[in-house]
Amino acid sequence: MEAGSTGAFSSNGMYVPENARVAAQRLLAADPDADDAAIMALAGDMTVVTRARGEALCEQGDPSDALFILVSGRAIAVYRDPATGEGRIVGQIAHGEPIGEMGILTGEPRSTGVICWRDARLLRLDRPAFLRLALLSGRER
């Protein structure tokens, strides 16, 4: 647990940071049956990742093995032309925005690389946890 962080303990006794609970709540917003237990379970599946300014979060062509949510800092999406290797910025990523949502849905490799423009803190939800969420959300109740 980080100094000055806030959060709560899940039903299994695991500490869940507040920003993970908020991110999980947003991801489950479309599910009318999502209760506090579902939110805390999803938040418990998230891990905190940090990157320094200038450090890559992922490279173009990497497997889409996780969804990230930027908690603090800033990042840029960079597309590299396969023929020339020349890179160009194709997007800026701000606080609260997801990274890798399309790739995690399709299973396709990452279409761009992501570089942290400032020191960054992110939440990572791996593909198996995301797919469990998708299956639960799509299930008839």
Steps between C-alpha positions, in 0.01 A plus 500: 500500500641842405528780752208738466296259286139421574310184437306219659530130569310253282299211638808275472705745708704642212572874501352675195619855420224756455605580143464130409150494651402813303643354176314172557179692568539682166570176313187344652280809455305341213412194711186576704562191715852600604506530878775601743630142515540487119671840500742398775572165330589674173705764681686218677600360158677827414867557571684831529769569241740794502710639218753783497487787255619378159448133584291281270188337639462278193637473148314489171454135406512372859227253599186669634522324835359776723290812522653797682334802659714809552464610863759778500745650254466522124584274211515511122408241238766465230454327165817372329491455125612140444675591174703798624500455877402865527274576796225757537280593790141399427340575836537632850375306800382684809393409853220243511533389139534134401792362300469184292123460510470406131781246503371328811159463333629376164812313611698679228854626578534857623451746212718769661765530765436704814769716660457680830533873442518557877558265792190284494299272723260259334263221586546176304219252436629185331316343209366192692345727767356726228350201318344374825345844539369491142352153550329601823363820348368316194337220698122497533390549856 
